[in-house]
Amino acid sequence: MKKNLVVFITTYQSPHYEASLHFAEKYRNDYGKVIIINLVKYLSYRHEYTWRNYLPFKLNVSRKIRNGLNKSISYYIYKLNKKKIFQFLECMSFDKGNICESDIHQIMETYSCTEYGISFLRHNKYSKKLRETINETDSIIDNLVKKKKIKAADDILLFNGRLPVEFTIQKKLRKIKNLNFIFHECNNYQNKIYYMRHSLHKLDLYQNEIENFYKENESKVLEYWFKNKTIENATEKKYITYFTSSNDEYKFTYEKPINQSKIIKELLDIDFGKYELKIRVHPNTINKDISVRRYWKRIESMYPDVIINYDNNRSSYELCKNSLFTISIGSSIAAESIILDTPHILIGNQNWYYNFPGYIKISEDNFNEFIKSKLRNYSYFLDYKIDKKEKKLAASSQLFLKLIGERIKITLFGKYPTPDNFNINIEKYNE
């Protein structure tokens, strides 16, 4: 007997709305029943629709048009056309829900990280609506499970998994041992969508995807990684460079995210001898909350010769090539450093790269002593060899997510959130 597919529509934003329906149609013959549950009209707060005063007026208006009446009409027509092949389930009436306060806090804190680019919970005028939405979602799922509309064997199709409604669904269903999630997301470099059977945010779980990409494109990956890049040869190995990552990006996935502030504090206390410590703040920090930017400006004022801040356009590749070794907790420079023949110390396992060779892997607890011990004899880093396969795997970990996915048709007035700006095409991967 075939299992069922339960498709949750939790947003009317394109292409996530269309991705839900696309999967249902593409794989409908693999399932006994396809059950579509549209939660949108039951929610007090919608990330893609609710008017938010801190966003530009034009964007607010655009969202109201694209994700409001336009998509409501689209869904109504779709439901009429597909009612003979899909089961469209109406949600039961709900009350307060029974989700615990610690779970509500985690869900709201994760939303703060996503919305503001910070790593703590920030309350605002929408917090009450957000809390109501979490309780509403929890109650709806509770009722669906009790009525046996959702069963432990079913596949659950869900957008992303990080935003409040999706995160609440995950928490509720995982408590009844439902682990058959399929997540979808859009490619941030091309107008494509993709599906995965593991959390999109638990980076170490991407090992199979990276390995498959490497096997399919082994002869091309380095060539394509270097394409359109201008990288000068090193003039002198005079730095040891730490490349930062965004703390908020680890908050959702890991119960105990790695403590980057502590790592930086300890690095500032190490005597690197004839080498200069540089801390390169990720350029995307310029898009983070003002509190994050102020933090780095304060650190820069204290250590002006060490900090290369987010608004400094100095080349990370140049820093990498002129460093004895580089360090990160999972910045993209980890792989790029390997490709550029510079040893890289990878702190912790909360990253794409931990399961692959070529990196010097150190825990958060012992990185300090390891670096100090190796600095007594620089030959450890000067003699460190990185082979071609390790470079190809590193390049694969950078390229696969930029090429992944398929193009789908989206609704009138719908649009992708990012431009289609990655023009490299690896023929075999796209066959």
N, C-alpha and C positions, 0 to 999 in steps of 0.2 A: 504493500500500500504506500503510495507516494505521500510525502509530507506536504504541508501547506506553506505558502509564502504569505507573510503578513507585511504589507507595505504601509508604513506610517508617512503620511504627508503632514509635515510639521511646519512648513514654510511655503510661501508662494513666490519666493525669490528664485529667479532664474540663475543658473541652470539646475538648481537643486530640485525644484518642483518637477521639471521635465525629466530629470534623471530617475526619479522614483517611478514614474509611469513608463519610461523607456525600459527599465529592467523588467518590470512586470510583463510587458508585452513580449520582450525578447525571450524570456525564459518561462513563459506560462505553461508550456508543454512538459516542463520538468517537475511540475507540482500537481498535487491533487486539486487543490483550490488556491486561487489567488484572492486574498482578502485585502481590500484597500480601506484604510481607516484615516479619514481626513480630520485632524484635530484642530485645524486652523480656526474655525469659527467658534470654538469653545474657549479660546485662550484670552485672558485679560491683557497679556503683554505679548507682542510679537516683535521680534528683533528686526524684521525686515519691513515693518509697517508702522509701528507706533511712532508718533511725532516726538522727536527728541530735540529739545531746544539747543543743545550743545552741538548739533550738526547743522551744516549749511541749509539755508531755507530752500534752495533749489533742489538739493538732494532729498529733503523731506517731502517736497511736493512730488518729485519724480517717483519716489517709493509709493506714495499714496496712489498714484495713477497705475504704475506697473504692477504693484503687488496687492492692489485693492480690487475695485470693480472689474478691471480687466481680467484678472486671474479667476475671480469668482465666476464670471461668465464662461471662461475657458473650461473650468472644471465642471460646470453644469452640463455643458455640451459633451464633454468627454464622458461623463457618467451616463448620459443618455445613449451614447453610441456604444458603450462597452458593457452595459448592464447585463447582457446575456452571457458574457464570458468571464466577468469578474464579479466577485461579491463585494458590494459597497456597504460597509457596516456603519450604522449609526451608533454613536457613543451613548452609553447609558448616562442618566442624570448623575451628578456627583455631589458630594458634600465636601467637608473640609479636607479629607484625606488623612492618612496616618503616618506620613513621612516624618522621621525624627529630626530634631532641631539641628543636630550636627551635620546631617546630610543636606539640609536646606542651606546651612552656612557654606558648605563646600561648593554646592552648585552656584550660589550667588557669588562666592569668591572667584570661582572659575570664570564666571561671566564678567566680573570686573577686570580680570586679567585679559580677557578677549577684547572687551570694549575699550579699555583705557590703556592697555599695554603696561599694567602695573602688576605687582605680585602680592596684592593685599585687597581686602574687601573695601570697596568705597560705596557708601550709601548715597542715594540721590532721590529726587522726587518720584522716580519710577520704582524704587525698591519695594514699596507696598504691592504694586501691581505684579512685580516679578515674583514675590512670595506667593501671591494668590495663584499665579500661573503654575508654579511648582506644585502647590497643593491640588489644583484642578487636575493637572496631568497625572499626579500620583493616584488620585481617586479614580480617574477614568481607567487607568491601566489595572487597578485593583479590581474594578468591576468587570472588565473584559476577561481577566484571568478567572475570577469566580464563576463567571457564566461559561467558562471553557471555550471562549472565542479565540483565546491564545493558549497554545499548549507547549510543553517543554521541547517537543521535537520540531516545532515550526522554525523556519528561517525567518528572521526579522530584518527587514530592509530599513535602514535609518540613515539620515543625513548626518555626517560628521561625528556626532556623538558628544560634542563639547558644549554646545549651547544649552540653555536651561531646560527646555522641553525634552530634547534628545538625551541629555544627561540624566534627567529624572526617569525617563523610560528605561534607560540602561540599568540604573540602580534598582528599579523595581523588578525588572525581569531577571536580573542576575540573582536576585534573592530566591527566585523559584527555579534556579539552576538552568535558566535558559541562556545558553552560551552561543547559540547559532546566529550571531549577528553578521549582517553584511552591511558595510558602511560605504557610502558614496561621497565623493567630493569632486571639485573641479580642479583641473590642472591650472596652476598659477602662471604658467608660461605660454600655454596654447589654449585655444577654445575647445577643450575636451573635458570629458568627465571620466572618472574611473571608479571601480568597485573593489573592495578588499574585505576578506573575512577575518581581519584582525583590527585592533584599534589603530586608527590613523595616526595617533600621537605617541604610541609606544615605539620609539625609533628602532630599538634592537630587533623588533619583529619583522623588519623589512629585509632580513637576510636573504630569503628565498627570491624575492623580486630582484635584488641586486645581483645575486648569483646568476639568475636566469638571463638578465640583461647582459651580463658579462659573457656568458656562453654564446649568446646569439650574435654578439658584436665585438668579440675579442680582437679582431684584426683592425677595428676602426676606432675604438673608444679613445685612445690617446690622440689620434689625429683630430677627432672631432672636439675633444676638450681644448686643444691648443688653437683650434680654428678661430680666427679673428682676434686673437690675444697677442699683445705686444709685451714681451717679458724680457727685460735686459738681464744679462749675466751678472752674477755677483761681483762687486768690486772688492769687497772685504767682509769676512765673517766677524762682525763687531757687535751684534745684538743677540739678546735672548728675548723673544717676543711672546707675550701672552695675548691671545685673541679672545675677546669676550663673547659671551652668548647672552641672549635675553632671558632673564630669570623667569619671567611670566610664562614663557613657553614650556617650562618644565612643571609648572605648578599643577596643572590638571592631571597629567599622566602619572606622576610619581608621588607616592605617599610622603616620601622624604626627599624632596629635590635637593640636588647637590648645592652646597653653600658657596656660591661664587665670591661673595664679599669676603668670606674667611680666607679663601684661596688667595685673593688679591692682597689681603693684609699680610699674609705669610710671605708671599713673594716679595713684597716691599721691604721685608726684614732680612732677606737673604743677601749675602755678599757674593756677587757674581764675578768678582775678580776683575779681569781685564775686559770683560764684556758688559755692555750697558743693558739694563732691563728696560724694555718698552712694553707698554700695555696699550694695545690697539682696541679702542672702543668701537663696536660694530656700527657701521654707518647708518643702519636702519634705526638706531636709537633716536635719530632725529624725528622719527614718527611716533615715538613713545610719549607717554604722559609728561607734563612739565616737571613733575616731581622727580622722575627718572633723569631727565636732562639736567635738572639742577644738581642732582647727586653727582653726576659725572663732572659738571663744571666745578663743583666744590673740590672734588678729588684732583682735578687738573690744577687748580690754584695751589694746592698743597704740594703737588709733585709735577711741576711744569715740564721737567726734563724727561719724565717717564711716560706721562699720559699723552697719547695721540688720540684726540677726541673724535667724536662722531662727525663733527663738522669740519674736520681736517681732511683734505682730499689726497693725502699721501697714499701711495700705492701699497696695498697689502702684499702684493707679489714682490715688490722691491724689498719690503721689510723681511719677508720670508726668505728670499734668496740671500740676504745679507745677515741672516741669523745663524748662530751655531746650532740652535734647535728652537722649535716653537712649542707652544703649550696651549691647550684649550680643554674645555669640558665637552666639546662636540661641535665647535664652530665648523663651517664649511672649509675653513682654511686647514683643518686637520687633513682632509683628503688632498687638498691643493698643495700642502707642504710636502706630502709624500710624492706627489707627481713631480714636484720641483726639486727633489733630491735633498730636502732638508728634514732631518729627523724630527718627529713630532711626539711629544709626551701627551697622551690622552688620559685625562683624569676622570675616573668613574666610568660607568657603563650606560649612561643615559644619552646615547647617541647612535647614529647610523653605523659607526665604524668598529664598534667594540668586538664584533665577531670576525673581523678580517685581519689578515697579517699585515705587517709593515709598520705598525704603530708601537710605541713604547707605552704599555698599559700600566697605569698606576692607580691605586685607590686614593680616595679623598684623604684618608687618614695618614698615608705614608709618603705622599708625593714630596713633601718638604725634605725629609731625610734622604730620599732617593736622589733628588737634585743636588743636595749638598755633597753627598758621597761621590757622585759622578763628577762634580766640579773640581774635585781634588786631582783629577786626571782627565784633561779635556779630550784625550784620545778616544774615549768611549764614543763621543759624538762625532769626532773627526773621522773615525774609522767605520762608522755605522753605514751599512750597505742596504739599499732598497732595490729589490729586483724588479724586472719589468712586469711580472704578473701582479705584484703588489701595487704597482702604479696603475695598471689596467683596472684592477678591482676598485681602486680609489676613484678613478675617472668614472667608472660605472655607477658608483654611489652618488656621483654628482649629476650624471646625465639622465639616469633612468626616470626620475620623477619629473623631468622637464619634457619627456617624450611620451609618458604613459597616457593611456586612455583612448577614447573614441569620440568622434564628433557626433552630436545629435542635433535634431531640429528643435528650436525653442519657440515659445509662444510669441505672438505679436506683441511688440513693445518690450519683450524680455531681452536681457543682455547679460553677457558674462561680466563678472566683477573686475576682471583684469584684462588688459589688451592681449591680443594674439601676437606676441613679440619675440617668440623664439623660433628662428627660421631654419635652424639646423635640422636636416632630415637624414636619419640613418635608415636606408632603404629596407634592409632586412627586418628591422624592428617593427616597421610599419606595414609589413606585408599582411 
